[in-house]
């Protein structure tokens, strides 16, 4: 019989990790109390420490991320125009055939 995978909410994970961060109990004890595997509690513990700097850095990098997304969006738009011309329906079959690259390293002829 297949075992159903459990899903834990963020608030539950936070409660468990708060107990681990406060100390006084081992990870084994916390895992046993909440019917979890110690490796799961350890993995959440590691995620907390790896993501802790991001909590304080969010305000600093949000403007950088917005400009990065705008730049990526513009790049996608340019590539889309290059590979999917809006007037493709108005193009002749010969023009469409000329766009095919038989020696393309990643796209097969049928994908093009």
C-alpha positions in Angstrom: 0.0 0.0 0.0 1.3 3.4 -1.0 2.0 5.8 1.9 0.4 9.2 1.5 2.8 12.1 1.5 2.2 14.6 4.3 2.2 18.4 3.6 3.1 20.8 6.4 2.1 24.5 6.5 4.6 27.2 6.9 3.2 28.1 10.3 3.6 24.5 11.5 7.2 24.5 10.3 7.9 27.8 12.0 6.5 26.5 15.3 8.7 23.4 15.2 11.8 25.5 14.3 11.1 28.0 16.9 11.3 25.2 19.5 14.5 24.0 18.0 16.0 27.5 18.0 15.1 28.2 21.6 17.1 25.1 22.6 16.5 23.0 25.7 15.5 20.0 23.6 17.3 18.0 21.1 16.1 17.7 17.5 15.3 14.0 18.2 13.0 15.1 21.0 11.3 17.7 19.0 10.8 15.3 16.0 9.3 12.6 18.3 6.9 15.1 19.9 5.6 16.2 16.5 5.7 12.7 14.9 8.4 13.8 12.4 11.6 12.3 11.3 14.7 14.0 12.8 16.1 14.5 9.3 13.0 16.6 8.4 13.5 18.8 11.4 17.2 19.2 10.6 16.4 20.1 7.0 14.0 22.8 8.1 16.6 24.0 10.6 19.1 24.3 7.7 16.6 26.2 5.6 16.0 28.7 8.4 19.7 29.5 8.7 20.3 29.6 5.0 17.3 32.0 4.5 17.9 34.2 7.5 20.0 36.8 5.6 17.2 37.1 3.0 14.8 38.3 5.7 16.9 41.4 6.2 18.0 41.8 2.6 14.5 42.0 1.0 14.2 45.8 1.2 17.6 46.3 -0.3 17.3 44.1 -3.3 13.7 44.6 -4.3 14.6 47.5 -6.7 17.4 45.5 -8.2 15.0 42.5 -8.8 12.4 44.8 -10.4 14.9 46.2 -12.8 16.3 42.7 -13.5 12.7 41.5 -14.3 12.1 44.5 -16.6 15.4 43.7 -18.4 14.5 40.0 -18.8 11.0 40.9 -20.0 12.4 43.1 -22.7 14.8 40.4 -23.7 12.0 37.9 -24.0 10.0 40.3 -26.1 12.9 40.8 -28.5 13.5 37.1 -28.8 9.8 36.5 -29.3 9.7 39.0 -32.2 12.7 37.3 -33.7 11.5 33.7 -33.4 7.7 34.3 -33.7 7.1 37.1 -36.1 3.6 38.5 -35.9 3.2 38.5 -39.6 4.1 34.8 -39.9 0.6 34.0 -41.2 1.1 36.6 -44.0 4.4 35.1 -45.0 4.7 32.8 -48.0 5.7 29.2 -47.6 9.1 30.0 -49.1 9.8 32.7 -46.5 8.8 30.3 -43.7 11.1 27.6 -45.1 14.0 30.0 -45.2 13.7 30.5 -41.5 14.4 26.8 -40.8 17.9 26.0 -39.7 18.7 22.3 -40.6 21.9 22.3 -38.5 20.5 23.9 -35.4 22.2 22.3 -32.4 19.1 22.0 -30.2 16.0 22.1 -32.3 15.0 19.3 -34.6 13.5 20.1 -38.0 10.0 19.1 -36.8 10.3 21.4 -33.7 11.2 24.4 -36.0 
